Amino acid sequence: MSTLPATVPRTTVGRDTETTDATRPIRLTGRLNGALPNPKTFYRGDIHPTIAVAEPRLVRGGLVPWQSRSVVAFVELNVANLIRVETLAGLCRLNVSHFTRAFRASFGESPRTYILRKRIELAQILMLQSDESISDIASICGFSDQARLCNLFRRFVGCTPLVWRRTRRDICLTARHLHS
């Protein structure tokens, strides 16, 4: 049985078939066909990403679907931990240089940028779902300190975490008030 999380369906490319749950075979014809979660529905509840999410695409010189799924699953499970490019390359059975080039071709960004983007997305979710301080959220998400989170957050999202959190909370409170 595969160790991939439930959010990443198992698929194959070509004429072979494989099952997604123990009963339903699927057949794909040379493309991902939604093998990775849609970023608009991947998040639980009404939380949607506010930054662009890199999704893999099947391109010449890029990662094959099983490699993309392995990398995405590993990053999702270990986003708050130290993730080395060497580890991701090993998952894909590629050397670091070839993996980095193939990852960039498939995802449109470097592995390091992808990991940082996923950490920022986790921070966004935590900011909306908890009252933890920005410093605690930075620690939970694997950043060295609050300043590192704030600098990267501003680069990826366009504003500071505090401004983003206040804006989103005001929107949520206004929406709840209108529905009451």
N, C-alpha and C positions, 0 to 999 in steps of 0.2 A: 504494500500500500504506500502511496506517495506521502511525503511529509509536507507537501504544500498546504498552506492554510486554505480554509473554505472559500475565501474571497478570490482565489486565483484558480479558475477551473483548469483541469488538465485537458490538453488537446493534442492532436497530432497534425502533421502536414502531409499531404499526399493521399495515397489510396488506403493506408492503414487506418484501422479504427481503434478507438480506445474509449473507455467509459468515463463519464464525468461523475456519476454516482454509481453504484454497483449494477444498475439496471439499464441505463440508456446509452447506447453507442452513438458516437458522433462521427461525422466524416467531414473533413475540411479539404479545401482544394487550393493549397499553396498561399494562403494568407492568414492573418491572425484571427479573423472572424470573431472579434470580441473576446479573445482569450484573456485579455487583461480587463480589470474593472473599469467601467466608465467613471471618470472622476466626478461627474455630477450626481451619480447614484452610489458611489463607493462609500461616502461618508454617511454615518447614521444620523437620523433626524433631519433637521433642516439646515445643517451646516454644509456649506458648499465652499470649495476652495476659492480664494480671491486672487490667487496667483496662477499663472499658466502652469499646467501640469504636463510634463513631457511624457508622452506615450510612445512606446516603441513602434516602429514601422518596419516592415519587411523590405529591406533594401539590399542591393548587391554590396557585399563587403561588410554587412552588419551582422548582428547576432541572429541566430536562428531562433524560432519561437521558444523552444525548450530552454535555451540559454536566457532569453529575456524574462521568461516566467521565473526561472530560478533566481535571477538577480533581484527582480521585483519582490519576490517572496522573502528573500533573505534580508533585504533592506527594510521591508515592512516589519519584520520580526525583530530586527536589531537596530532600529533607527536611533535609539538613544545610546547605543554602545559605540565603541570605536570600531569603525568598519574600514578596513584597509583595501585598497584597490587590488592588492595581491590576493586577498581572500576571495574577492568577487571573480577575479581572473581564474582562480583555482576551481571555483564552482562551475565555470564554463569550460574548463579544461583548455585554457588558452594562456599564452604568456602575457605579461602585463602590457606590453606595447601593442600587441595585436588586439587584446581585449579593449583597451582604451580607444583605439581607432574604431573598432566595430561597435562599441557602445555609443560613441559619438555619432556614428552613421545611423544607428537605430533610434536613439533617443533625442538627438539633436543638441546634446549638451554633454559635458564631461561627467564621469562617474562622481567626482567630488561635488560638482554643482548639483547633480541629481540628489545626492544624499543630503546636502544642505537644504535644498528645497523641501525635501520630505520632513526634515526637522522643523523647518519653519511652519509647514502645514500642521504638524503635531502641536506646535506651540499655539497656533491659531485655535485649534480645537480645544486645547486645555484652557486658553484664555476665555473662551465662551462658556465652557462647561464647569469651570471651577472659579473659586475666589482666591486661588493661590497667587502669591506675589510673582512679579515678572522674574525676580531672581530665582525663586523656587522652580518656576517653569523652565527657565534656562538650564538649570541643573538637571531637571527631569528629562529634558530633550537632548541632553548630551553636550551642551555648550559649556565651555570652560568658565564663563561668567556672564553676568547680565549685559555687560558692555558688548561682548561678542554677539549675543542674541540681538541686541538693539541695532548694531551696525549692519548685520546681515538682514534683519527684518526690514530695515529702511531701504536697503539695496533691492531686495526682492519684492517688497510690497509697496514701498513708496512713502511710508510714514512710520512713526515709532510704534512699538507695541502698545503703549499706553493710549495713544490717540486712536489706534485701530480698535482696541478693546472698548473704549468709551463710545466710539461711534457705533459699533455693532451692538453693544448693550442698549444704547438709546433706541436703535432701530427695533430690537427685540421687545423692549418695554412698550414702545409705541404700538407695535403690532399686537401685543397682548392686550393693551388697553382698548384698542379698536374692536377686538373680538369679544371683549367682556360685555 
